[in-house]
Amino acid sequence: MTAPYGSTLPWSEPSWYTGRPSPYYNDSHRKLRDTVRKWCEEHVAPHTDEWSEAGAVPPSMYAECAKAGLLVPIAAGKTIPSEWAKYGIVAGISPEDWDGFHDFVMWDELVRGGGAASLFIGLTVGAPPLLKFASKQLQDKIFPEILSGEKRICLAVTEPACGSDVRNLTTTAEKTPDGKHYIVNGEKKWITNGMFSDYFMTAVRTGGPGAEGISMLLIPRSEGLRTRPVPVITCPLAATTYVTFEDVKVPVEYLIGAEGNGFRQTMINFNHERLWVAFQALRGCRIAIHDAFQWALKREAFGQKLIEQPVVRYKFGNMGRQIDALQAWTEQIVYELEHLNDKDGARLLGGTTALLKVEAGMVSKYVAEECVKILGG
């Protein structure tokens, strides 16, 4: 047993925060948890309402995140290259000690912290293809820029006419006669962080129809690339974007890996992206149930506190059951991915992470609806 941490209200924190034993977490994870929570409470929480009203997070905040050592693990996911230690890693954790559970804990606390988490979505989904598949020459040019906070990156896969149907995307990249550049034409939609990104990790069609004709191309913001905001209900600070490419000229050196590998690269990238959605969903559920529980302890109706009424206690128990089950499934998959290479992880757990993402959405919807009822909505 370890000392309890955080809120004492039921299901407001993961079970291991309460001091109960877990095979997954150690002192390094606790140190990370404490550091990120403190940083968010000092640098994010006091400004979230102001940022939401303004519709944006100040650009200077991104430099603060780099200074705090957040950008490196956000870009890396569950494994940090040893050479990235020079950029600084939050809580002073070494690349050798960092694992998938550190990634989980960091995101759990960032989401709890508020609006700043929206700043990092492009980095967490856009940097992995560069790390896993790009040439060393391209990595050496781009990573110093994005890990220092000087520039930003996002992932551009989804299109207006094909959302989940990646294999049928239509954005094209055709080589110039001299073979030195690609000319990119097409559109992408719902691209998170696109409004303020300098680089677009883009799935394009370099060949024929189907998955075999898709490649991944890193496209710098340049002439012919236009962005405009897409209003969305959730994550208003995420700068969701409509991207248009009109005869955008990109050096062939910005191809990620080989032509025709883009679909496979995208599917491998989806594994962590789906898992990361579950990370966010879990903390969102815990925030909601915390607020509803606080209210139920104070609000009186029909001569007694809400929490004293069986139907309300039933609602909390049902929500808690689903939250803890989602936590357990997420931890199981994090553990499995920790012990598999990227290729085997994508092959064995691609469908499982997709189902986890679905379950995370269903649990979030249920918890949100029940909490709104308890809060009087």
N, C-alpha and C positions, 0 to 999 in steps of 0.2 A: 504493500500500500504506500502511496505517496500523498502528500498534502493536497487537499482539494484546491481547485483553481477556478476562478470565474464565478458565474452565477450559480446559486444553489437551487434555483427553480428546476423542477423536473424537465428533462430533455432539452434544456437550454444550452447545454454544452455536451460534447461527446463524453461517453462514459468514462474514458481514461482520464479526463480532466477532473473527475470527481475523486480520483485516488484509487479507483478499482484497477486491478492488474490487467495488463494487456501484453501479448507477445510481440507487438509491433513497434512499441514506442520506448525510447530510452531518454537519458538526460539530455542528449543532443536535440531531440525533438522538443523537449520541454523548454530548453533554452531558446530555440527558434520561436516557439509559441509566445513566450514571454516578450521577446525582442520585437516581434512584428506587432503584437497587440499594443505594446507601449508606443511604438513608432506611429501606428495608426491613430491612437488616441491623442497624440501630440500634434501630428501633422495633417491629419485628414478629418477626423470627427468634428473639430470646431468650424470647418469650412464647408462641409457637405451641403448644407442648405443654401449657402451663398453661391456655390458652384452650380447647384441645380437651377437656381433662379437665373443665373447667367447663361446656362445651357452649355457650359464648357469648363474644363479644368485649366487653370493657368499653365502655359507652357513651361514656366519655371519649375513647376511641380515635378516634371519628368526628370529634370536635373537632380532634384532632391532625392528622387527614387534611385537614380544611379549612384548618388553619394552614399545612400543607405545600403547599397549592395543588393538591391532587389532585382535589377535587370538581368544579371547573370543567371540566377536560378529560374527566373521566369522564362528566359529564352531556352534554357537547357532541358527543363522537365525533370526526369528522374535521375539523369546522369550528367554531371558537369565535367567537361574536359579539364584536365589538370592545368593546361596553359591559360585557362580563363581566371584562375585565382588572382592574377595581377589586377583584375578590374574590381576586386572586392566582392565578397559573398556575405550576405546578411547573417548576423549573429556570429561571424567569424568561423563559420563551419567550413571545413576543408572539402575540396572536391571528392576526396577519397571517402569521406564519411557521409556525404550527401546521398540520399536514396529517394525512392518513390514516396515514402511516408513524410519526408521533409517537404516534398512538393505538395502533398495533401495538406499538411499543417499550415504551410505558408499561404496557400490559397484560401483555406478556411478562415484564417485571421484577416487576410486582405479583404475578403468579401464582408466579413463582420465590420471591418473598419469604415466601409461606406464607399462613396463615389470614386475614389482613386483607383479602385480595381478595374474600372472601365478603361483606364489608360493603357492597360497591359495586354488587352485581348489580341491586338494585332501581333504583338511580339511573341506571345505564347503559341500562336498558331502559324505565324509567318516565318519564324526563325528555324524551327526544326528541319524543314526540307533543306535549308542552306547548310545546316550542321551535318546532316546525314548523307546528303547526295551531291553537294556542289564541289567543284574543283577547289584545291587548296589555294590557288591564286585568287579565286573569287572570295573565298572565306577570309583570306588575309586582308582583302580590301574592305569588305562590308562589316565584318564583326567588330573591328575597333570603333566604327562609327555608331553602330546600334547598341553596343554594350556600354559605351561611355555616355549614352544619352544624347549624343550630338545629332543623330538622325533616327528615324522611326520606320518600322516595317509593318506590313499587313499581309493577309492572305486573300487572294482574289480568285475564287473558284465559281461561286454561284452566279447564275445568269438569270435575266428576267424570264426567259422561256424554259429554263431547265434548272430547277433547284437541286433536288437530290439526285437527279438523273445526270450524274457527272459525265458518263460515257458519251452522252450526246451533246456536249457543249459545242458552241459554234464560233467562239472567238478564235480568229486565225492568226498564225505567225508564219509568214512566207519569207524565204531567204531571198536576198537581193542577188542579181546575176553574178556579182563578184564573190558571193558566199560569205561576206564579212558581217552582214547584219540581218536581223529579222524585221519585217514590217508587220506590225500588229494592228488588227482591226477587230472591233467587237465591243461588247458591253458586259459589265458585271454589276450585280445589284446586291444590296444588303451586306456590303463589305464593311466590316467593323474596323473603326479607326482610320478609314480611308481618307477622311478629310484632312488629317494632319500627317499622313505618312509620306515618306520620301521614296520608299521602295514598295513595290507590289509583287509579291510572290504569286505568280499568275499561271493558272492552268490554261493552256492554249492548244489549238489544233495545228500540228505541223504536218500531219499525214492524212490518211484516208479516214473513213467513218469508224465509229466504235472506239473502244478503249485503246487499241493499239496505235491510234493516230494522235494521242494526247501527249504533250510534253509539258514540263514545268519551266517557266522562264521568269527570271527576276527582272522586273521592268522599273527603271528609275523614273521618277516624276520628270517629265520632259515635254517638249513640244508635241502637241497632239493628244496628250493625256489630260482629260478634264474630269473633275469631281464635283458632285453636288450633293447636298444632304438629303437623306431619306428619313422623314419623321417616323419614329417608332414609339410605342407605349413604354416598353421596358428599356432599361439602360439608356436614358436620355443623354448621358455624358459620353456614350461610346462612339459618337461621331459616325453613325451608320451612313453608308455612302453609295451613291450610284456612280460608277466609273465608266467613262467612255474612252475607247482607244481609236484614234483616227490617224492612220498612217504613222504610228509611233515607231521610231527607229531604235532598235536595241542591238548592241554588239552581240555576236554569236557567243562570245565568252560568258555571257550572262545566262546561257542555257544551264539548267540544273541537271547534272548527270548527262544521260544520252537521250536523243530523240526517241519518242515512243514509250518512255518510262513514266510519264506524268501521272497516268491513272494509278499505277502501283504505288508511286510515291504519295499520292493523295490519300489512298486507302490506309497506308501505314500511318500517315499523319493523323487520320481520323481517330485512331485508337486513343491517343492521349487527349485529343479534343473532346471525345465523348466522355472520357473519365473526368476531365476538367469540368464539364457541364454538371456532372454529379457532385463534384466538390462544391460548386456554387449553390446547387439546389439544396444540399444538406444544410449549409449554414443559413440559407434563406428560410428554410423551415424552422430552424432553431430560433432565429430572430423573431419570427412570427409567433411561435408558441410561447416564447418568453414574454412578449408584450401582452398576449392574450391571458396568460397565467397571472401576470401582475394585475391586470384589470379584474379578473375573476376573484382575486383575493380582496378587492376593494368594493366592487359594485354589489349593491343589494337590490334584490327583486323578490317580490312575494314573501317578504319577511325574513329573508336569509341571504347570505352571500352567494354569489353565483357558484363558487367552488364547492359549496355545501349541497348543491343540487345534483342528484344522481345523473341526470341527463348530461350535465356539463362535465362531470367527472368522466362519464363514458366517452365523451368527445375527446377529452385530453388523453385518455388511455388509448383510444383508437389511433390518434395522431402519433403518440409516442411509440406505439408498436411499429408503425410503418417507418418512422424516422430511424429507429434503432435497427430495423431490418435492412434499410437502405444503407446505413453506415456499415453494417457487417458485410454486406455484399460488396460494397465499394472497397473496403479494406482487403477482402479476399482477392479481388482483381488486382489491386495495387501490389499485393504480395506475389501473385502469379507473374505479373509483368516484370517484377523485380528479378525474377529467376528465369526469365526467357529473353533471348535476344529479340531485336526488332522484327526480324523475319518470322520467327516462330510465334511471337506475340500477336502479329497481325493475322497469321494463318489460323491460330488456335482460338484467339479471343476477339477477333473482329466482330463476329456476331454477338458475342457476350457483352462487349462494351456498348454495342448498339442497343441491346435490350436494357442494359443498365441506364442508358440515357433516357429511354422511354419510361422506365420505372421512376426515374428521378423526376421527370415531368409530371407523371401521374400523382406521385406523392406530394409534390409541390402544390399542384392544383387542389388536391384534397385538403391539405393543411391550410392553404390560404383561404379556401371557402369556409372551413370550420372556424378559423380564427376570426374572420370577418363577422360571422354569426355571433360569436361570443362577445366580440367588441361592440355589438349592437348594430351592425350594418345590415 
